Amino acid sequence: MISDIQFQKELDLIIENAIREDVGPGDYSSLACIPDSAQGKAKLLVKEDGIIAGVVFAKMVFKYVDANLEIETFIEDGTQVKKGDIVFHVSGSSQSILKAERLVLNSMQRMSAIATKTNKYVQLLEGTNTKVLDTRKTTPGFRACEKWAVKIGGGENHRFALYDMIMLKDNHNDFAGGITLAIAKTKAYLKENNLYLKIIIEARNLDEIQEILKSDGIYRILIDNFNFEDTRKAVELIGSKCLTESSGNINESTIRSYAECGVDYISSGALTHSVYNMDLSLKAI
């Protein structure tokens, strides 16, 4: 996984690019009708029940826009909230508050939706040893925040990108000439380039799992689009040789059954690609 320093750099880039995109040469609506000296105060209002996420990120945005803005926090990230709750107050330059408003809301609404969905999956797995993972099916340019939201919701992060973990999927294996060749070539490449990355291999059937198990040094096997019966057989075959992960169209009605097959992880792209933003607003007070 990427380091905390690298992750912070990703967040800084998101903020810088989003402000560039939204504000450009200036917030002319505010500049036209609000004096530079005007001071104001606003509240972050919850309009829908769920898990709040993005509070710390919002503080980063406000400080980037105007280091003199003051934020008084009442509810922290990861807290269950209900309609009518006030998450924080922000006070200072009215122009600065308005400049940051849309980025704060867009980010928190999406992050809260992801955290809420993740938390629901986590609750469905309560009592099992299976953990929920996200995927790379994220919004381009906003991945760091979305993966952060998954963790706030109680899930865990898969690899961040293509560079922090090896994941050999069906196309890699086919293009490389088969699973065994793909693994061998990968190990040789890592050794030649002094790279120390974990290796995950996708399996499409039980025969491929048996082939994967002939190679050493595999961190996790991705049991992709298996039914319950074959998933249980796969877990039994793999035993303690490496970790296991189920994926492929797993939803709220099936996730518990897959966990009960004994897999270590269940990954779901739906955590980030199929959510509806939580309703939040920033209102002047």
VEXVEXBA-630777 format. One record per residue (C-alpha): residue number from 1; residue in three letters; x, y, z. Coordinates in Angstrom, 1 decimal. Each point is the difference from the previous one (the first is absolute). Last residue first. Example, Ala and Ser with C-alpha at 12.3 -4.5 7.8 and 13.67 -1.06 7.14 Angstrom:
[2, SER, [13.7, -1.1, 7.1]]
[1, ALA, [-1.4, -3.4, 0.7]]
//
This chain:
[285, ILE, [-26.2, 31.2, 10.1]]
[284, ALA, [0.9, -0.7, -3.6]]
[283, LYS, [-0.9, -3.5, -1.2]]
[282, LEU, [2.3, -2.8, -1.3]]
[281, SER, [-2.0, -2.9, -1.2]]
[280, LEU, [0.0, -3.8, 0.2]]
[279, ASP, [-2.0, -2.7, -1.8]]
[278, MET, [2.1, -3.2, -0.3]]
[277, ASN, [1.2, -0.6, -3.5]]
[276, TYR, [-1.4, -3.0, -1.7]]
[275, VAL, [2.4, -3.0, -0.2]]
[274, SER, [0.9, -2.4, -2.8]]
[273, HIS, [3.6, 0.4, -1.0]]
[272, THR, [1.6, 0.3, 3.5]]
[271, LEU, [-1.3, -2.8, 2.1]]
[270, ALA, [-1.4, -1.7, -3.1]]
[269, GLY, [3.6, -1.1, -0.9]]
[268, SER, [-0.3, -2.7, 2.6]]
[267, SER, [2.8, -2.1, 1.5]]
[266, ILE, [-0.7, -2.8, 2.5]]
[265, TYR, [2.9, -1.0, 2.2]]
[264, ASP, [1.2, -3.0, 2.1]]
[263, VAL, [-2.3, -2.5, -1.7]]
[262, GLY, [-1.7, -2.6, 2.2]]
[261, CYS, [-3.1, -1.0, -2.0]]
[260, GLU, [-2.0, 1.9, 2.7]]
[259, ALA, [1.4, 3.2, -1.5]]
[258, TYR, [-1.5, -0.9, -3.4]]
[257, SER, [-3.4, -0.6, 1.7]]
[256, ARG, [0.2, 3.4, 1.8]]
[255, ILE, [0.8, 1.9, -3.2]]
[254, THR, [-3.0, -1.5, -1.9]]
[253, SER, [-3.0, 2.3, 0.7]]
[252, GLU, [2.1, 3.2, 0.4]]
[251, ASN, [1.8, -0.6, -3.3]]
[250, ILE, [2.8, -2.1, -1.5]]
[249, ASN, [0.2, 0.6, -3.8]]
[248, GLY, [3.6, -1.5, -0.2]]
[247, SER, [2.3, -0.3, 2.9]]
[246, SER, [1.3, -2.5, 2.6]]
[245, GLU, [3.4, 0.4, 1.6]]
[244, THR, [2.2, -2.7, 1.5]]
[243, LEU, [3.3, 0.2, 1.9]]
[242, CYS, [2.9, -2.5, -0.6]]
[241, LYS, [1.1, -3.5, 0.6]]
[240, SER, [-2.3, -0.3, 3.1]]
[239, GLY, [-2.7, -2.0, -1.7]]
[238, ILE, [0.0, 0.6, -3.8]]
[237, LEU, [-1.9, -3.1, -0.8]]
[236, GLU, [-2.6, 0.5, 2.7]]
[235, VAL, [-0.5, 3.6, -0.9]]
[234, ALA, [-0.5, -1.0, -3.6]]
[233, LYS, [-2.5, -2.7, 0.9]]
[232, ARG, [-2.0, 2.5, 2.0]]
[231, THR, [0.1, 2.4, -2.9]]
[230, ASP, [-1.1, -2.8, -2.3]]
[229, GLU, [-3.1, -0.6, 2.0]]
[228, PHE, [-0.8, 3.7, 0.5]]
[227, ASN, [0.3, 0.9, -3.8]]
[226, PHE, [3.2, 1.3, -1.3]]
[225, ASN, [0.3, 3.4, -1.7]]
[224, ASP, [3.6, 0.6, 0.8]]
[223, ILE, [1.9, -1.8, 2.7]]
[222, LEU, [2.9, 2.4, 0.3]]
[221, ILE, [3.0, -1.8, 1.5]]
[220, ARG, [2.1, 1.8, 2.4]]
[219, TYR, [3.7, 0.5, 0.9]]
[218, ILE, [1.5, -2.5, -2.5]]
[217, GLY, [3.7, -0.8, 0.8]]
[216, ASP, [0.1, -3.6, -1.2]]
[215, SER, [-1.5, -1.4, -3.2]]
[214, LYS, [-1.8, -3.3, -0.2]]
[213, LEU, [-3.0, 1.6, 1.8]]
[212, ILE, [-0.7, 2.1, -3.1]]
[211, GLU, [-0.7, -3.1, -2.1]]
[210, GLN, [-2.4, -1.4, 2.6]]
[209, ILE, [-1.8, 3.3, 0.0]]
[208, GLU, [-0.2, 0.0, -3.8]]
[207, ASP, [-1.6, -3.4, 0.1]]
[206, LEU, [-2.5, 1.3, 2.6]]
[205, ASN, [-1.3, 2.7, -2.4]]
[204, ARG, [0.6, 3.6, -1.0]]
[203, ALA, [3.0, 0.7, 2.2]]
[202, GLU, [1.5, 3.4, 0.5]]
[201, ILE, [3.5, 0.2, 1.4]]
[200, ILE, [1.2, 2.5, 2.7]]
[199, ILE, [3.7, 0.7, 0.4]]
[198, LYS, [1.5, 2.2, 2.7]]
[197, LEU, [2.6, 2.5, -1.1]]
[196, TYR, [3.7, 0.2, 0.8]]
[195, LEU, [1.7, 1.5, -3.0]]
[194, ASN, [3.7, -0.3, -0.6]]
[193, ASN, [-0.5, 0.4, -3.8]]
[192, GLU, [1.5, -3.4, -1.0]]
[191, LYS, [-1.7, -1.8, 2.9]]
[190, LEU, [-3.4, 1.5, -0.7]]
[189, TYR, [0.2, -0.8, -3.7]]
[188, ALA, [1.1, -3.6, 0.7]]
[187, LYS, [-2.9, -0.5, 2.4]]
[186, THR, [-2.4, 1.4, -2.5]]
[185, LYS, [1.3, -2.2, -2.8]]
[184, ALA, [-0.4, -3.1, 2.1]]
[183, ILE, [-3.5, 1.0, 1.1]]
[182, ALA, [-1.2, 0.7, -3.6]]
[181, LEU, [1.6, -3.2, -1.2]]
[180, THR, [-1.9, -2.0, 2.5]]
[179, ILE, [-3.3, 1.8, -0.7]]
[178, GLY, [0.1, -0.4, -3.8]]
[177, GLY, [1.7, 1.4, -3.0]]
[176, ALA, [0.7, 3.6, 1.2]]
[175, PHE, [-2.9, 1.4, -1.9]]
[174, ASP, [-2.4, -2.5, 1.6]]
[173, ASN, [1.3, 0.5, 3.5]]
[172, HIS, [0.0, 3.8, -0.2]]
[171, ASN, [-3.5, -0.2, -1.6]]
[170, ASP, [-1.3, -2.2, 2.8]]
[169, LYS, [1.3, 2.1, 2.9]]
[168, LEU, [3.5, 0.2, 1.4]]
[167, MET, [0.0, 2.5, 2.8]]
[166, ILE, [3.4, 1.4, 1.1]]
[165, MET, [-0.1, 2.6, 2.7]]
[164, ASP, [1.0, 3.6, 0.5]]
[163, TYR, [0.4, 1.1, -3.6]]
[162, LEU, [-3.4, -0.7, -1.6]]
[161, ALA, [-1.9, 2.1, 2.5]]
[160, PHE, [-1.1, 0.2, 3.6]]
[159, ARG, [0.1, -3.8, 0.7]]
[158, HIS, [-3.0, -1.2, 1.9]]
[157, ASN, [-1.1, 2.3, 2.8]]
[156, GLU, [-1.9, -1.2, 3.1]]
[155, GLY, [-3.5, 0.5, 1.2]]
[154, GLY, [-1.4, 1.6, 3.1]]
[153, GLY, [-1.8, 3.0, -1.5]]
[152, ILE, [2.9, 2.3, 0.6]]
[151, LYS, [2.2, -2.4, -1.8]]
[150, VAL, [-2.3, 0.1, -3.1]]
[149, ALA, [-0.1, 3.8, 0.2]]
[148, TRP, [3.8, 0.1, -0.2]]
[147, LYS, [-0.2, -2.1, -3.2]]
[146, GLU, [-2.4, 2.5, -1.4]]
[145, CYS, [2.1, 2.9, 1.0]]
[144, ALA, [3.2, -1.4, -1.5]]
[143, ARG, [-1.8, -1.0, -3.2]]
[142, PHE, [-1.3, 3.4, -0.9]]
[141, GLY, [1.8, 0.7, -3.3]]
[140, PRO, [-1.9, -2.6, -2.0]]
[139, THR, [-3.0, -1.2, 2.1]]
[138, THR, [0.7, -3.5, 1.3]]
[137, LYS, [-0.1, -3.6, -1.2]]
[136, ARG, [3.5, -0.7, 1.3]]
[135, THR, [-1.5, -2.3, 2.6]]
[134, ASP, [-1.4, 0.1, 3.6]]
[133, LEU, [0.4, -2.7, 2.6]]
[132, VAL, [-2.3, -1.4, 2.6]]
[131, LYS, [1.4, -2.4, 2.7]]
[130, THR, [-1.0, -3.6, 0.7]]
[129, ASN, [0.5, -1.5, 3.4]]
[128, THR, [-3.8, -0.4, 0.6]]
[127, GLY, [-2.1, 1.3, 2.9]]
[126, GLU, [-0.9, 3.2, -1.7]]
[125, LEU, [0.0, -0.4, -3.8]]
[124, LEU, [-3.2, 1.9, -0.6]]
[123, GLN, [1.2, 2.8, 2.2]]
[122, VAL, [3.1, 0.4, -2.1]]
[121, TYR, [-2.2, 0.2, -3.2]]
[120, LYS, [-2.1, 2.7, 1.6]]
[119, ASN, [3.1, 1.9, 1.1]]
[118, THR, [1.3, 0.0, -3.5]]
[117, LYS, [-3.3, 1.5, -1.3]]
[116, THR, [0.1, 2.7, 2.6]]
[115, ALA, [3.7, 0.8, -0.6]]
[114, ILE, [-0.6, 0.2, -3.7]]
[113, ALA, [-2.9, 2.4, 0.4]]
[112, SER, [1.9, 2.1, 2.5]]
[111, MET, [2.9, 0.3, -2.4]]
[110, ARG, [-2.3, 1.1, -2.8]]
[109, GLN, [-1.8, 2.6, 2.0]]
[108, MET, [3.2, 1.1, 1.7]]
[107, SER, [1.8, 0.6, -3.2]]
[106, ASN, [-2.7, 1.8, -1.9]]
[105, LEU, [-0.8, 2.1, 3.1]]
[104, VAL, [3.5, 1.1, 0.8]]
[103, LEU, [0.8, 0.7, -3.7]]
[102, ARG, [-3.2, 2.0, -0.3]]
[101, GLU, [0.5, 2.2, 3.1]]
[100, ALA, [3.7, 0.9, -0.4]]
[99, LYS, [-0.5, 3.2, -1.9]]
[98, LEU, [-3.1, 0.8, 2.1]]
[97, ILE, [1.9, -0.3, 3.2]]
[96, SER, [2.9, 2.1, -1.4]]
[95, GLN, [-2.3, 2.9, -1.1]]
[94, SER, [-1.7, 0.0, 3.4]]
[93, SER, [3.3, 0.4, 1.7]]
[92, GLY, [-0.1, -1.7, 3.4]]
[91, SER, [-2.1, -2.7, 1.6]]
[90, VAL, [-0.5, -3.7, -0.6]]
[89, HIS, [-2.4, -2.0, 2.2]]
[88, PHE, [0.0, -3.7, 0.2]]
[87, VAL, [-2.1, -3.3, -0.3]]
[86, ILE, [-3.4, 1.4, 0.8]]
[85, ASP, [-2.6, -2.8, 0.3]]
[84, GLY, [-3.5, 0.6, -1.6]]
[83, LYS, [-0.3, -3.4, -1.8]]
[82, LYS, [1.9, -2.6, 1.9]]
[81, VAL, [3.7, -0.8, 0.5]]
[80, GLN, [2.0, -3.2, 0.7]]
[79, THR, [3.6, 1.1, 0.6]]
[78, GLY, [2.9, -1.1, -2.2]]
[77, ASP, [1.5, 3.5, -0.3]]
[76, GLU, [-0.5, 2.3, 3.0]]
[75, ILE, [-3.1, 1.9, 1.2]]
[74, PHE, [0.0, 3.4, 1.7]]
[73, THR, [3.0, 1.7, -1.8]]
[72, GLU, [0.6, 3.7, 0.3]]
[71, ILE, [1.9, 1.2, -3.1]]
[70, GLU, [1.7, 3.4, -0.2]]
[69, LEU, [1.1, 1.5, -3.3]]
[68, ASN, [3.3, 1.9, 0.1]]
[67, ALA, [1.9, -2.5, -2.2]]
[66, ASP, [-2.3, 0.9, -2.9]]
[65, VAL, [-0.6, -2.2, -3.0]]
[64, TYR, [2.5, -2.7, 1.0]]
[63, LYS, [-1.2, 0.2, 3.7]]
[62, PHE, [-3.6, -0.5, -1.1]]
[61, VAL, [0.9, -3.0, -2.2]]
[60, MET, [2.1, -1.7, 2.7]]
[59, LYS, [-2.9, 0.5, 2.5]]
[58, ALA, [-2.4, -1.6, -2.6]]
[57, PHE, [2.4, -3.0, -0.2]]
[56, VAL, [-0.2, -0.4, 3.8]]
[55, VAL, [-3.8, 0.0, -0.1]]
[54, GLY, [-0.1, -2.3, -3.1]]
[53, ALA, [-2.2, -2.7, 1.3]]
[52, ILE, [-3.4, -0.1, 1.8]]
[51, ILE, [-1.7, -3.4, 0.3]]
[50, GLY, [-3.7, 0.1, -0.9]]
[49, ASP, [-3.3, 1.8, 0.5]]
[48, GLU, [-0.9, 2.8, -2.5]]
[47, LYS, [-0.1, 3.8, 0.2]]
[46, VAL, [3.2, 0.6, 2.0]]
[45, LEU, [0.8, 3.7, 0.4]]
[44, LEU, [3.5, 1.4, -0.3]]
[43, LYS, [-0.3, 3.4, 1.7]]
[42, ALA, [1.1, 3.4, -1.3]]
[41, LYS, [1.5, 3.2, 1.4]]
[40, GLY, [0.8, 3.3, -1.5]]
[39, GLN, [2.4, 2.9, -0.2]]
[38, ALA, [0.0, 2.7, -2.7]]
[37, SER, [3.2, 1.9, -0.6]]
[36, ASP, [0.4, -1.0, -3.6]]
[35, PRO, [-3.5, 1.3, -0.7]]
[34, ILE, [-2.6, -2.4, -1.4]]
[33, CYS, [-1.9, 0.8, -3.2]]
[32, ALA, [2.3, -0.3, -3.0]]
[31, LEU, [2.8, -2.0, 1.7]]
[30, SER, [-2.5, -2.6, 1.1]]
[29, SER, [-1.4, -0.7, -3.4]]
[28, TYR, [3.4, 0.6, -1.6]]
[27, ASP, [1.6, -2.9, 1.8]]
[26, GLY, [3.4, 0.5, -1.6]]
[25, PRO, [2.6, -0.8, -2.6]]
[24, GLY, [-0.9, -3.7, 0.1]]
[23, VAL, [-2.4, -0.7, 2.8]]
[22, ASP, [-1.4, -3.5, -0.7]]
[21, GLU, [2.8, -1.6, -2.1]]
[20, ARG, [2.9, 1.6, 1.8]]
[19, ILE, [-1.7, -0.7, 3.4]]
[18, ALA, [-0.4, -3.7, -1.0]]
[17, ASN, [3.6, -0.2, -1.3]]
[16, GLU, [1.5, 1.3, 3.2]]
[15, ILE, [-2.3, -2.0, 2.3]]
[14, ILE, [0.6, -3.3, -1.9]]
[13, LEU, [3.7, 0.6, -0.2]]
[12, ASP, [0.2, 0.6, 3.8]]
[11, LEU, [-1.9, -3.3, 0.6]]
[10, GLU, [2.4, -1.9, -2.2]]
[9, LYS, [3.0, 1.6, 1.8]]
[8, GLN, [-1.6, -1.1, 3.3]]
[7, PHE, [-0.1, -3.6, -1.3]]
[6, GLN, [3.7, 0.2, -1.0]]
[5, ILE, [0.9, 1.1, 3.5]]
[4, ASP, [-2.2, -2.7, 1.6]]
[3, SER, [1.8, -2.6, -2.1]]
[2, ILE, [-1.5, -1.9, -2.9]]
[1, MET, [-1.1, -3.6, 0.5]]
//
